[in-house]
Amino acid sequence: MAKIVKARAFCNDEVAYLAWEADGRIEGCLGFMVTRVFLDSGERRVLPSWVAFKSQSNPDWEE
């Protein structure tokens, strides 16, 4: 089974960029989601993404 060997995250309070490098193909992996957890309430919210797969496009940057 492949493993993630390097991960990086960059953000500026508005936009976050996440990237990882694996030592092989991660079987069945189509992408990822980021969940924000509010520490005071425990509320969880999945954050929107605007990135499309190679065969898709998103010129208007819709969620």
NORPEUR-V482210 format. One record per residue. N is the residue number from 1. PHI is phi in degrees with one decimal (NA if undefined). Layout:
# NORPEUR-V482210
n->[N	N]
phi->[PHI	PHI]
This chain:
# NORPEUR-V482210
n->[1	2	3	4	5	6	7	8	9	10	11	12	13	14	15	16	17	18	19	20	21	22	23	24	25	26	27	28	29	30	31	32	33	34	35	36	37	38	39	40	41	42	43	44	45	46	47	48	49	50	51	52	53	54	55	56	57	58	59	60	61	62	63]
phi->[NA	-70.4	-127.5	-76.4	-106.9	-152.4	-141.1	-138.8	-139.0	-131.5	-151.6	-137.7	75.3	-119.6	-127.2	-122.5	-122.0	-117.9	-146.5	-142.5	-124.4	-113.9	-86.4	174.8	-71.6	-90.1	-55.5	80.3	-82.8	-105.9	158.5	-152.2	-132.9	-111.5	-114.1	-86.7	-114.3	-81.8	-65.6	-74.9	-115.4	80.2	-60.8	-118.2	-137.7	-75.0	-83.8	-71.0	-131.1	-118.7	-95.5	-99.7	-72.1	-54.9	-85.8	-116.5	-143.0	-146.7	-65.2	-95.6	52.9	-81.0	-62.9]
